[in-house]
């Protein structure tokens, strides 16, 4: 997800959030604010919309041990993957995207036939990628990322940019989110946007580790970006 406007972060642990914020607020340009996964905050490896985003770390809560790294999804066959898709979705003409949230994979369908299938990182427990039927409403190539604390713009080529080289937005809401993210308790107020994007953390792809967005391998998100257009239908299966 992403934001154009500068976001602010409060709390004693704001410095920890600074380098790994992943929940993005919608906006006209491509900045972002949010929170990184618990594993990224610890430095581990495999084992939009208008308004201001406020990310606040709850300070007065009982200490809690960090959750374990979520496992990779169990692979499915092509037939089993297609069997999970509703009949009316399979009957649609043209190109569409179907995200299987349970099995952490993105399917590309054209005229009811699966043409591509990619592993994907989806939202973690309590921060699930929104399920339902949506449409692509924006595409951004080489997106900038706005640091939520300093307001610094981070280039797409930078290793500090969590969005990778492509952004494809498909969902927006302004309800805010609150809860445990696997590492800490957070309050997020403001408008958030969910979308597909690349990631410098390749080991996270295939796991439920994000704060709502869908991470793809760079080579895969670039392919999807070239296939879709604004208005392309996106179905997210629970």
SVG drawing of the C-alpha trace seen along z (x, -y; Angstrom):
<svg xmlns="http://www.w3.org/2000/svg" viewBox="-22 -15 42 46">
<polyline fill="none" stroke="black" stroke-width="0.4" points="0.0,0.0 1.3,-3.5 0.9,-7.2 1.7,-10.6 1.2,-12.6 3.7,-12.6 2.7,-10.4 3.7,-10.6 4.7,-7.9 4.5,-8.2 5.9,-6.1 9.1,-5.1 9.8,-2.5 9.2,-4.8 12.9,-4.4 12.3,-0.7 9.4,-1.4 11.4,-3.8 13.1,-1.4 10.4,1.2 7.0,-0.4 4.9,1.5 1.2,0.5 0.7,-2.2 -1.7,-5.1 -3.3,-6.0 -2.3,-9.3 -1.6,-10.8 2.1,-10.1 3.8,-7.1 5.0,-7.4 4.2,-4.9 3.8,-4.4 3.0,-1.4 4.8,1.2 7.3,3.9 7.0,7.6 8.3,8.7 10.9,10.8 12.2,7.8 12.4,5.7 14.6,8.3 16.7,8.6 15.9,12.3 15.8,14.3 13.8,17.5 13.8,19.7 -4.3,-6.7 -6.5,-8.3 -6.7,-11.6 -5.9,-12.0 -3.1,-11.6 -1.9,-8.3 -1.0,-8.0 1.0,-5.0 1.2,-4.8 2.9,-2.1 0.9,-1.2 3.3,-1.7 1.3,-0.6 0.6,3.0 2.0,6.3 5.1,7.6 4.6,10.5 7.0,12.9 7.3,12.3 5.3,14.7 7.3,17.3 8.0,16.7 4.9,17.9 5.5,21.0 5.3,21.2 2.0,22.2 1.5,25.8 1.7,26.0 -1.4,26.8 -1.8,28.3 -3.3,26.3 -6.5,28.3 -6.9,27.7 -6.1,24.0 -8.8,23.6 -11.3,25.6 -11.3,22.9 -12.4,20.2 -16.2,19.4 -18.0,20.4 -19.1,16.9 -15.5,15.7 -14.3,18.5 -17.0,17.5 -15.7,13.9 -14.3,12.9 -11.0,11.1 -8.0,10.9 -8.4,10.9 -6.4,11.5 -7.4,14.0 -5.5,13.9 -5.8,17.1 -5.2,15.7 -5.3,19.1 -2.6,20.6 -0.5,17.5 -0.7,17.4 -1.8,15.1 -3.5,16.6 -3.8,14.8 -6.9,15.8 -7.9,15.0 -11.3,16.1 -11.6,18.6 -8.2,20.2 -5.2,19.9 -2.3,18.5 0.1,17.8 0.4,18.6 2.8,16.8 3.6,17.2 2.6,14.2 3.1,12.8 -0.2,11.9 -1.4,10.2 -0.5,11.8 -3.0,12.8 -5.0,9.7 -3.8,7.7 -5.3,9.9 -5.4,8.8 -9.0,7.7 -11.1,10.4 -13.7,9.6 -14.0,8.3 -12.2,5.2 -10.7,3.5 -7.2,2.1 -7.5,-1.7 -3.9,-2.7 -0.6,-1.6 2.8,-3.2 6.1,-2.3 9.2,-2.9 7.3,-4.1 8.8,-6.4 8.3,-5.7 7.8,-8.4 9.5,-7.6 6.6,-7.8 8.8,-9.5 11.2,-11.8 9.2,-12.4 12.2,-11.5 11.5,-10.3 13.1,-7.0 13.8,-6.1 12.6,-2.8 16.1,-1.7 17.1,-2.1 17.4,1.0 15.4,-1.0 12.3,-1.1 9.9,1.7 7.7,1.3 10.2,2.6 9.8,1.4 6.0,1.7 2.8,0.8 -0.7,2.0 -3.5,0.7 -6.8,2.4 -8.4,1.5 -8.9,-1.5 -10.5,-2.2 -10.3,-4.7 -11.3,-2.6 -7.9,-2.3 -6.5,0.8 -5.5,1.8 -3.8,4.9 -0.8,7.1 1.4,7.5 3.6,10.4 6.1,8.1 4.2,5.2 0.7,3.6 -0.1,0.8 -2.8,-1.7 -3.2,-2.9 -5.6,-5.7 -6.2,-7.0 -6.8,-5.8 -5.0,-2.7 -4.6,-1.1 -3.9,2.5 -2.1,3.5 0.5,5.7 4.1,4.7 7.6,6.0 9.8,6.5 13.5,6.6 12.7,9.3 12.4,12.3 12.2,14.8 8.8,13.4 7.1,14.3 4.8,17.3 4.2,16.4 1.5,14.5 3.7,11.6 2.5,8.3 0.1,5.7 -2.4,6.2 -0.4,5.7 0.6,8.5 4.3,8.9 5.5,10.6 8.9,11.4 10.3,8.5 10.2,10.4 6.6,11.5 5.2,8.1 6.8,6.5 5.0,9.2 1.7,8.6 2.1,4.8 2.4,5.1 -0.6,7.4 -3.2,5.4 -4.7,2.0 -6.8,-0.3 -10.1,1.4 -8.8,5.0 -10.9,7.1 -9.2,8.5 -10.8,11.2 -9.3,12.0 -10.4,15.4 -10.4,15.8"/>
</svg>
